[in-house]
Amino acid sequence: MANSEKHGMMSLSGLSRYCSGNYHGDRREDRFGRMFGDLPPAYVEQSRLSAAGLPGGPMDSGAQKHKTSSVPVGMVFFGQFVDHDITLDATTSFRQVVQDAGAIPNVRTPTLDLDCIYGLGPEAEPFLYTDAADDFRGVKLLTGADSGAGGLADSDLARAANGRAIIGDPRNDENRIVSQIQLAMIRFHNHVAETLHGEEPGLRRAALYEEARRITSWHYQHAVVFDFLKAMCGGAVVEDILGCGRKFYCGGIPYIPVEFSVAAYRFGHSMIPQKIQVQKNGAKHDLFGAILGSGFKPLASADGVVDFHELFETSANRSVERTDRLDTKLVSILLDLPFVASTDPNERSLAVRNLMRGNAFLLPGGEKVAGHIGRSQAEIDKVQDKIEDLGLSRKGIPLWLYILAEAEEIGRESANGGFDKGEGLGPVGARIVAETIIGLLELDDHSFLGANRNFVPRDEWNDIGKILTVAQP
């Protein structure tokens, strides 16, 4: 095949019509891949990474940071839920050196199909669904309220005798907030099923399940694009990708780039507060404390029941807490993770772990990616100056750290062409995250962007806050 053909210079057809850029290398849905496969990998000595990311170092913010003015705190946990919907690397470890991203299996389907909610469906995994002898048999998903135990079980996920959640992805029980998001999404599906059945009583069982799943998934996907991505990446970038096409996430196969999973999508680590209020007039709880941080077990305190009106903008018009600013600092507890048993401080620091994984996965330097996607040298210089302040070289900047630094120094692009520092992802991070997620949807025949680009959500379900609170008791 001629080089022009291999590099996507022929007329695009089929699913590739959404992308105007080049395509390099073979990609598979069940493997990770590379978005910038032509760029050389960067390497930074571990000792310098440790100096930057260990407790007391330049990335340590202490217990508190300044807040964003525009991003509700729930968005960062919703982002974790989205991550669990599309990626799961179950083979590599922190210590392992990985050279071939394409050899790493992605255990999740790389599409926003909510398989973390639906599992393999009611035929293959009936234990996730109700078996009542009515029109909702095999339609509604089970929650703790179906156990008949009452009390806190009514506000929890369905659980086995050992306390483990009976859900499509066990990671969605790893902390109380993401566990409650999982529960809210299950309740949303059940609410959609009830609504559809009420509007069309003849719709029942298998047909009702399929339609409820489609409607639930499309509203979730629409909210991811027009609520979550606009908040984190900025409306300007999202609108440019939707209006003018993707430039770097290319090819006809949905896949997860390691530039996304190992670097860009880890931006939320900088935005997580150390303490969070989850109930009206309630106390703030430690991120990894007994109320919010104790995962993989039943709800043990009423204080852990999350009121999503407190975490997202909703019709309740609460004074919603904001995320921490997106910058090169993380709250102290993330640099000394209490649940990591290792005595190695590098393994206990989330910052060092992220930086070292960039080395292991052969990620290109952030300044190289910025130049490749067309960012100005003046902009890159500002980010490089910040990196030098952290004690690292201007060249071969770890991609994750570059993305944090550009959010701090450049900021999220607004619809009017301005930039808001610390409010969201800067140009490189926003481009990687938004192109990947929009690309996953466009390359999925079953998503709203792949199947019906004229889909309009119902007003009562058209953003994340409405979805999570519509069936909230």
BAKETI-954781 format. One record per residue (C-alpha): residue in one letter; x, y, z. Coordinates in Angstrom, 3 decimals. Example, Ala and Ser with C-alpha at 12.3 -4.5 7.8 and 13.67 -1.06 7.14 Angstrom:
(A, (12.300, -4.500, 7.800)) (S, (13.670, -1.060, 7.140)) 
***
This chain:
(M, (0.000, 0.000, 0.000)) (A, (1.309, 3.458, -0.876)) (N, (2.336, 5.762, 1.936)) (S, (-0.442, 8.190, 1.015)) (E, (-2.956, 5.423, 1.526)) (K, (-1.454, 4.312, 4.825)) (H, (-1.551, 7.862, 6.142)) (G, (-5.207, 8.464, 5.349)) (M, (-4.733, 10.710, 2.334)) (M, (-7.300, 8.894, 0.226)) (S, (-10.980, 9.867, 0.307)) (L, (-12.421, 8.998, 3.698)) (S, (-15.500, 6.832, 3.878)) (G, (-17.690, 5.155, 6.469)) (L, (-16.993, 6.010, 10.071)) (S, (-13.698, 7.716, 9.175)) (R, (-15.660, 10.616, 7.695)) (Y, (-15.697, 12.215, 11.127)) (C, (-11.935, 12.697, 11.198)) (S, (-9.769, 14.926, 9.005)) (G, (-6.354, 13.951, 10.405)) (N, (-3.867, 11.159, 9.824)) (Y, (-4.017, 7.592, 11.067)) (H, (-0.944, 5.629, 12.104)) (G, (-0.796, 1.953, 12.947)) (D, (-3.271, -0.822, 13.594)) (R, (-5.807, -0.329, 16.373)) (R, (-8.241, -2.680, 18.043)) (E, (-11.281, -2.065, 20.172)) (D, (-10.057, -4.455, 22.863)) (R, (-6.580, -2.908, 23.118)) (F, (-5.102, 0.431, 24.071)) (G, (-3.375, 2.426, 21.339)) (R, (-1.528, 5.664, 20.592)) (M, (-2.902, 8.970, 19.364)) (F, (0.534, 10.430, 18.579)) (G, (2.408, 7.346, 17.431)) (D, (4.910, 9.330, 15.341)) (L, (6.247, 11.320, 18.296)) (P, (9.273, 9.973, 20.203)) (P, (8.877, 8.984, 23.856)) (A, (10.161, 11.238, 26.614)) (Y, (12.137, 10.030, 29.616)) (V, (12.734, 11.722, 32.966)) (E, (14.880, 10.282, 35.765)) (Q, (12.817, 8.783, 38.542)) (S, (14.672, 10.804, 41.183)) (R, (13.480, 14.047, 39.572)) (L, (9.922, 12.760, 39.336)) (S, (10.033, 11.821, 43.013)) (A, (11.395, 15.240, 43.980)) (A, (8.439, 16.877, 42.239)) (G, (5.658, 14.575, 43.401)) (L, (6.434, 13.425, 46.945)) (P, (4.878, 15.009, 50.067)) (G, (6.385, 18.401, 50.820)) (G, (7.493, 18.837, 47.220)) (P, (6.387, 21.500, 44.727)) (M, (3.235, 19.567, 43.791)) (D, (1.977, 19.399, 47.402)) (S, (-0.803, 21.953, 47.969)) (G, (-1.399, 21.128, 51.610)) (A, (-4.910, 20.303, 52.795)) (Q, (-6.666, 23.076, 50.861)) (K, (-6.511, 24.684, 47.426)) (H, (-8.282, 27.546, 45.731)) (K, (-11.574, 26.556, 44.087)) (T, (-12.758, 26.956, 40.523)) (S, (-15.591, 29.396, 39.996)) (S, (-17.482, 27.308, 37.439)) (V, (-17.097, 23.542, 37.921)) (P, (-19.398, 21.764, 40.432)) (V, (-17.486, 19.320, 42.622)) (G, (-19.616, 16.393, 41.453)) (M, (-18.150, 16.687, 37.949)) (V, (-14.816, 15.198, 38.988)) (F, (-16.519, 12.095, 40.407)) (F, (-18.798, 11.834, 37.392)) (G, (-15.587, 11.847, 35.341)) (Q, (-14.415, 8.843, 37.349)) (F, (-17.673, 7.074, 36.512)) (V, (-17.140, 7.821, 32.793)) (D, (-13.588, 6.468, 33.014)) (H, (-14.888, 3.202, 34.478)) (D, (-17.373, 3.002, 31.598)) (I, (-14.665, 2.972, 28.917)) (T, (-11.347, 1.735, 30.327)) (L, (-9.934, -1.021, 32.511)) (D, (-6.294, -2.078, 32.368)) (A, (-6.239, -5.249, 34.444)) (T, (-2.813, -6.538, 33.330)) (T, (-0.123, -3.925, 33.984)) (S, (1.222, -2.950, 37.379)) (F, (2.851, 0.129, 38.866)) (R, (6.324, -1.426, 38.665)) (Q, (5.991, -2.930, 35.194)) (V, (7.712, -1.336, 32.194)) (V, (5.336, -1.400, 29.236)) (Q, (6.518, -0.713, 25.710)) (D, (3.634, -1.818, 23.520)) (A, (0.338, -0.089, 24.270)) (G, (-1.357, -2.182, 21.584)) (A, (-0.618, -5.360, 23.547)) (I, (-2.532, -4.201, 26.639)) (P, (-6.130, -5.465, 26.783)) (N, (-8.892, -3.010, 27.631)) (V, (-11.359, -5.066, 29.652)) (R, (-14.165, -2.520, 29.205)) (T, (-15.847, -1.826, 25.876)) (P, (-14.295, 1.453, 24.633)) (T, (-17.677, 3.086, 24.093)) (L, (-19.979, 4.964, 26.427)) (D, (-22.510, 2.135, 26.458)) (L, (-22.989, 1.948, 30.248)) (D, (-21.898, -1.675, 30.408)) (C, (-20.818, -0.792, 33.960)) (I, (-24.570, -0.477, 34.631)) (Y, (-26.056, -3.109, 32.330)) (G, (-23.336, -5.751, 32.431)) (L, (-23.912, -8.222, 29.615)) (G, (-27.671, -7.682, 29.727)) (P, (-30.586, -9.569, 31.325)) (E, (-30.070, -12.765, 29.330)) (A, (-26.395, -13.239, 30.233)) (E, (-26.448, -11.676, 33.711)) (P, (-30.021, -11.968, 35.028)) (F, (-28.833, -11.461, 38.618)) (L, (-28.585, -7.715, 37.882)) (Y, (-32.282, -7.473, 36.977)) (T, (-35.696, -7.935, 38.544)) (D, (-37.446, -11.264, 37.970)) (A, (-40.886, -10.082, 39.089)) (A, (-43.702, -11.617, 37.046)) (D, (-44.828, -8.342, 35.485)) (D, (-44.067, -6.101, 32.507)) (F, (-40.743, -5.072, 34.091)) (R, (-39.299, -8.607, 34.327)) (G, (-35.741, -8.422, 33.016)) (V, (-36.143, -4.654, 32.547)) (K, (-35.455, -2.939, 35.843)) (L, (-32.068, -3.140, 37.507)) (L, (-31.868, -4.215, 41.134)) (T, (-30.924, -1.886, 43.983)) (G, (-30.556, -2.423, 47.711)) (A, (-34.216, -1.472, 48.136)) (D, (-35.191, -4.720, 46.377)) (S, (-33.688, -6.773, 49.222)) (G, (-36.557, -5.896, 51.544)) (A, (-34.060, -5.194, 54.330)) (G, (-35.081, -1.538, 54.601)) (G, (-33.035, 1.078, 56.465)) (L, (-29.735, 2.038, 54.828)) (A, (-30.134, -0.775, 52.286)) (D, (-32.811, 1.325, 50.585)) (S, (-30.119, 3.919, 49.842)) (D, (-27.486, 1.448, 48.688)) (L, (-26.595, -0.806, 45.784)) (A, (-27.780, -4.400, 45.657)) (R, (-25.235, -6.513, 47.520)) (A, (-24.234, -10.141, 47.942)) (A, (-23.971, -11.848, 51.337)) (N, (-20.305, -10.836, 51.607)) (G, (-21.227, -7.156, 51.165)) (R, (-19.871, -6.820, 47.640)) (A, (-21.987, -4.777, 45.249)) (I, (-23.803, -6.702, 42.513)) (I, (-22.974, -4.355, 39.638)) (G, (-21.427, -4.433, 36.173)) (D, (-18.064, -2.967, 37.260)) (P, (-16.828, -3.521, 40.838)) (R, (-14.710, -0.336, 40.702)) (N, (-17.912, 1.689, 40.951)) (D, (-18.069, 0.732, 44.609)) (E, (-14.535, 1.867, 45.464)) (N, (-15.661, 5.070, 47.188)) (R, (-19.033, 6.233, 48.443)) (I, (-19.595, 9.038, 45.934)) (V, (-18.972, 6.936, 42.822)) (S, (-21.024, 4.145, 44.434)) (Q, (-23.916, 6.565, 44.844)) (I, (-23.514, 7.739, 41.228)) (Q, (-23.808, 4.086, 40.168)) (L, (-26.991, 3.802, 42.229)) (A, (-28.379, 7.030, 40.755)) (M, (-27.738, 5.805, 37.205)) (I, (-29.514, 2.529, 37.978)) (R, (-32.452, 4.474, 39.386)) (F, (-32.427, 6.673, 36.278)) (H, (-32.711, 3.632, 34.005)) (N, (-35.598, 2.311, 36.112)) (H, (-37.277, 5.723, 36.000)) (V, (-36.909, 5.830, 32.206)) (A, (-38.420, 2.337, 31.951)) (E, (-41.397, 3.370, 34.098)) (T, (-41.866, 6.555, 32.058)) (L, (-41.779, 4.740, 28.716)) (H, (-44.177, 2.039, 29.944)) (G, (-46.552, 4.687, 31.237)) (E, (-46.544, 6.433, 27.858)) (E, (-46.828, 3.202, 25.880)) (P, (-48.305, 0.396, 28.049)) (G, (-47.850, -2.169, 25.273)) (L, (-44.089, -1.764, 25.539)) (R, (-42.944, -4.492, 27.951)) (R, (-40.172, -6.895, 28.937)) (A, (-37.456, -7.364, 26.263)) (A, (-38.704, -4.562, 24.004)) (L, (-39.088, -2.225, 26.972)) (Y, (-35.600, -3.071, 28.206)) (E, (-33.982, -2.308, 24.854)) (E, (-35.786, 1.005, 24.468)) (A, (-35.137, 2.043, 28.079)) (R, (-31.451, 1.180, 27.681)) (R, (-31.212, 3.199, 24.455)) (I, (-32.948, 6.236, 25.906)) (T, (-30.940, 6.066, 29.141)) (S, (-27.639, 5.680, 27.278)) (W, (-28.330, 8.496, 24.827)) (H, (-29.265, 10.954, 27.565)) (Y, (-26.128, 9.991, 29.490)) (Q, (-23.973, 10.376, 26.356)) (H, (-25.523, 13.725, 25.505)) (A, (-24.827, 14.963, 29.035)) (V, (-21.220, 13.758, 28.806)) (V, (-20.652, 15.843, 25.675)) (F, (-22.674, 18.964, 26.394)) (D, (-22.363, 19.124, 30.179)) (F, (-19.220, 17.292, 31.327)) (L, (-16.919, 18.003, 28.354)) (K, (-17.958, 21.641, 28.115)) (A, (-17.257, 22.080, 31.826)) (M, (-13.863, 20.389, 31.742)) (C, (-12.609, 21.160, 28.206)) (G, (-14.474, 24.354, 27.373)) (G, (-17.273, 25.021, 24.935)) (A, (-14.929, 26.340, 22.249)) (V, (-13.029, 23.053, 21.872)) (V, (-16.160, 20.897, 21.994)) (E, (-17.905, 23.020, 19.379)) (D, (-14.815, 23.034, 17.133)) (I, (-14.587, 19.234, 17.185)) (L, (-18.309, 18.747, 16.576)) (G, (-18.415, 21.399, 13.873)) (C, (-15.116, 20.815, 12.079)) (G, (-14.237, 17.210, 12.881)) (R, (-11.556, 15.457, 14.846)) (K, (-7.930, 16.043, 13.839)) (F, (-5.917, 13.577, 15.907)) (Y, (-8.214, 10.809, 17.164)) (C, (-8.494, 9.074, 13.812)) (G, (-9.333, 5.805, 12.082)) (G, (-12.510, 3.769, 11.955)) (I, (-12.076, 1.790, 15.186)) (P, (-12.964, 3.079, 18.672)) (Y, (-9.956, 2.637, 20.963)) (I, (-8.462, 4.207, 24.098)) (P, (-5.206, 6.135, 23.508)) (V, (-2.612, 5.866, 26.257)) (E, (-2.107, 9.624, 25.922)) (F, (-5.707, 9.841, 27.175)) (S, (-5.757, 7.082, 29.801)) (V, (-2.259, 7.510, 31.258)) (A, (-1.999, 11.303, 31.041)) (A, (-4.801, 13.618, 29.895)) (Y, (-7.762, 11.988, 31.639)) (R, (-5.914, 11.970, 34.957)) (F, (-6.432, 15.731, 35.186)) (G, (-9.136, 15.180, 37.815)) (H, (-6.517, 14.226, 40.401)) (S, (-5.667, 17.917, 40.670)) (M, (-9.338, 18.934, 41.113)) (I, (-10.362, 16.574, 43.930)) (P, (-10.872, 18.330, 47.294)) (Q, (-9.614, 16.715, 50.472)) (K, (-12.976, 17.244, 52.210)) (I, (-16.449, 17.193, 50.618)) (Q, (-19.962, 18.027, 51.802)) (V, (-22.547, 15.620, 50.377)) (Q, (-25.691, 16.587, 52.297)) (K, (-27.525, 19.864, 52.836)) (N, (-26.182, 21.556, 55.976)) (G, (-24.048, 18.459, 56.544)) (A, (-20.459, 18.180, 57.665)) (K, (-17.548, 17.956, 55.267)) (H, (-16.042, 14.488, 55.164)) (D, (-12.492, 13.389, 54.366)) (L, (-12.042, 11.996, 50.876)) (F, (-10.591, 8.746, 52.242)) (G, (-12.273, 8.801, 55.629)) (A, (-14.765, 6.337, 57.089)) (I, (-17.830, 8.004, 55.514)) (L, (-16.722, 8.567, 51.899)) (G, (-13.559, 6.546, 51.461)) (S, (-14.535, 3.139, 52.720)) (G, (-15.412, 1.216, 49.568)) (F, (-16.484, -2.311, 48.648)) (K, (-18.821, -2.662, 51.596)) (P, (-22.415, -1.776, 52.477)) (L, (-23.461, 1.746, 53.340)) (A, (-22.831, 1.980, 57.077)) (S, (-23.890, 5.525, 57.907)) (A, (-26.739, 7.767, 56.803)) (D, (-24.089, 10.488, 56.446)) (G, (-22.823, 8.650, 53.361)) (V, (-26.092, 9.035, 51.424)) (V, (-25.233, 11.561, 48.710)) (D, (-27.670, 14.357, 47.873)) (F, (-26.691, 15.206, 44.307)) (H, (-28.351, 18.615, 44.586)) (E, (-25.281, 19.416, 46.718)) (L, (-22.781, 18.291, 44.079)) (F, (-24.343, 19.573, 40.823)) (E, (-26.275, 22.598, 39.645)) (T, (-29.958, 21.646, 39.759)) (S, (-33.385, 23.219, 40.083)) (A, (-32.881, 23.146, 43.862)) (N, (-30.579, 26.176, 43.435)) (R, (-28.232, 25.107, 46.233)) (S, (-24.885, 26.740, 46.916)) (V, (-22.879, 23.974, 45.234)) (E, (-19.261, 23.390, 46.208)) (R, (-16.722, 23.755, 43.392)) (T, (-13.811, 21.559, 42.440)) (D, (-10.281, 22.538, 43.337)) (R, (-8.498, 24.547, 40.645)) (L, (-6.817, 22.541, 37.923)) (D, (-3.091, 23.175, 38.308)) (T, (0.196, 21.443, 39.140)) (K, (-0.733, 20.823, 42.755)) (L, (-2.611, 17.979, 44.466)) (V, (-4.019, 17.919, 47.984)) (S, (-1.623, 16.334, 50.461)) (I, (-3.608, 13.157, 51.043)) (L, (-3.137, 12.170, 47.368)) (L, (0.631, 12.287, 47.810)) (D, (0.509, 9.834, 50.713)) (L, (-2.384, 7.512, 49.904)) (P, (-3.623, 5.932, 53.135)) (F, (-4.897, 2.746, 51.477)) (V, (-1.556, 1.825, 49.852)) (A, (0.282, -0.580, 52.134)) (S, (3.711, -0.151, 50.510)) (T, (6.526, 1.457, 52.478)) (D, (7.880, 2.956, 49.231)) (P, (6.841, 6.650, 49.250)) (N, (6.798, 6.668, 45.448)) (E, (4.051, 4.059, 45.422)) (R, (2.054, 6.008, 47.998)) (S, (2.134, 9.229, 45.944)) (L, (-0.489, 9.465, 43.213)) (A, (1.561, 12.185, 41.522)) (V, (4.719, 10.077, 41.344)) (R, (2.731, 7.058, 40.174)) (N, (1.250, 9.090, 37.310)) (L, (4.625, 10.537, 36.342)) (M, (6.353, 7.148, 36.379)) (R, (3.593, 5.560, 34.293)) (G, (4.285, 8.194, 31.645)) (N, (7.857, 6.890, 31.443)) (A, (6.713, 3.275, 31.384)) (F, (4.153, 3.805, 28.624)) (L, (6.654, 5.707, 26.460)) (L, (4.497, 8.820, 26.277)) (P, (5.810, 11.737, 24.217)) (G, (6.843, 14.938, 25.945)) (G, (4.082, 17.435, 26.495)) (E, (5.878, 20.210, 24.621)) (K, (6.251, 17.872, 21.613)) (V, (2.521, 17.126, 21.609)) (A, (1.718, 20.833, 21.943)) (G, (3.880, 21.687, 18.939)) (H, (2.442, 18.784, 16.961)) (I, (-1.134, 19.968, 17.399)) (G, (-0.194, 23.525, 16.416)) (R, (0.117, 25.441, 19.675)) (S, (2.311, 28.547, 19.522)) (Q, (5.846, 28.578, 20.866)) (A, (4.942, 31.548, 23.055)) (E, (2.252, 29.445, 24.726)) (I, (4.571, 26.465, 25.103)) (D, (7.221, 28.745, 26.652)) (K, (4.793, 29.776, 29.411)) (V, (4.195, 26.152, 30.291)) (Q, (7.900, 25.330, 30.146)) (D, (8.644, 28.192, 32.540)) (K, (6.185, 26.664, 35.018)) (I, (7.783, 23.241, 34.632)) (E, (11.210, 24.695, 35.438)) (D, (9.736, 26.114, 38.638)) (L, (8.938, 22.510, 39.605)) (G, (12.589, 21.501, 39.164)) (L, (12.198, 19.665, 35.862)) (S, (13.674, 20.242, 32.426)) (R, (11.945, 22.274, 29.737)) (K, (12.350, 19.324, 27.387)) (G, (10.772, 15.904, 27.649)) (I, (8.063, 17.199, 29.989)) (P, (5.869, 14.358, 31.313)) (L, (2.614, 14.677, 29.352)) (W, (0.404, 14.527, 32.462)) (L, (2.392, 17.291, 34.141)) (Y, (2.383, 19.439, 30.991)) (I, (-1.408, 19.166, 30.882)) (L, (-1.690, 20.294, 34.512)) (A, (0.744, 23.167, 33.943)) (E, (-1.007, 24.449, 30.823)) (A, (-4.334, 24.417, 32.697)) (E, (-2.675, 26.632, 35.310)) (E, (-0.783, 28.939, 32.945)) (I, (-3.068, 29.037, 29.860)) (G, (-6.438, 27.755, 31.039)) (R, (-9.695, 26.522, 29.571)) (E, (-10.773, 28.215, 26.352)) (S, (-14.149, 29.921, 26.516)) (A, (-16.654, 30.345, 23.689)) (N, (-15.629, 34.004, 23.235)) (G, (-11.984, 33.068, 22.615)) (G, (-10.682, 33.922, 26.062)) (F, (-8.931, 31.585, 28.490)) (D, (-9.814, 30.987, 32.144)) (K, (-6.789, 29.839, 34.123)) (G, (-7.318, 26.879, 36.441)) (E, (-10.987, 26.425, 35.466)) (G, (-10.445, 23.401, 33.237)) (L, (-8.166, 21.788, 30.707)) (G, (-5.859, 23.847, 28.535)) (P, (-5.452, 23.383, 24.762)) (V, (-3.503, 20.089, 24.713)) (G, (-5.436, 18.355, 27.476)) (A, (-8.805, 19.524, 26.175)) (R, (-8.033, 18.375, 22.638)) (I, (-6.976, 14.871, 23.753)) (V, (-9.905, 14.377, 26.138)) (A, (-12.647, 15.851, 23.962)) (E, (-11.508, 14.217, 20.713)) (T, (-11.243, 10.823, 22.396)) (I, (-14.671, 10.886, 24.017)) (I, (-16.430, 12.402, 21.010)) (G, (-14.585, 9.943, 18.773)) (L, (-15.722, 6.991, 20.864)) (L, (-19.307, 8.139, 20.390)) (E, (-19.006, 8.871, 16.685)) (L, (-17.455, 5.466, 16.029)) (D, (-20.223, 3.616, 17.886)) (D, (-23.192, 2.707, 15.683)) (H, (-25.401, 2.501, 18.783)) (S, (-24.619, 5.917, 20.307)) (F, (-26.600, 9.058, 19.593)) (L, (-23.688, 10.537, 17.596)) (G, (-23.269, 7.311, 15.647)) (A, (-26.947, 6.503, 15.067)) (N, (-29.013, 9.704, 15.290)) (R, (-27.147, 13.004, 15.248)) (N, (-30.457, 14.864, 15.455)) (F, (-31.300, 13.378, 18.857)) (V, (-32.762, 15.926, 21.278)) (P, (-32.877, 14.965, 24.993)) (R, (-36.016, 15.430, 27.036)) (D, (-35.886, 18.646, 29.054)) (E, (-36.266, 16.800, 32.353)) (W, (-33.195, 14.628, 31.628)) (N, (-30.909, 16.966, 29.675)) (D, (-27.965, 17.388, 32.047)) (I, (-26.036, 15.414, 34.639)) (G, (-27.720, 17.015, 37.636)) (K, (-31.181, 16.183, 36.320)) (I, (-30.195, 12.601, 35.467)) (L, (-28.779, 11.904, 38.912)) (T, (-31.584, 13.553, 40.876)) (V, (-34.700, 12.658, 38.849)) (A, (-35.236, 9.435, 40.810)) (Q, (-33.499, 10.526, 44.016)) (P, (-35.788, 9.856, 47.024)) 
***
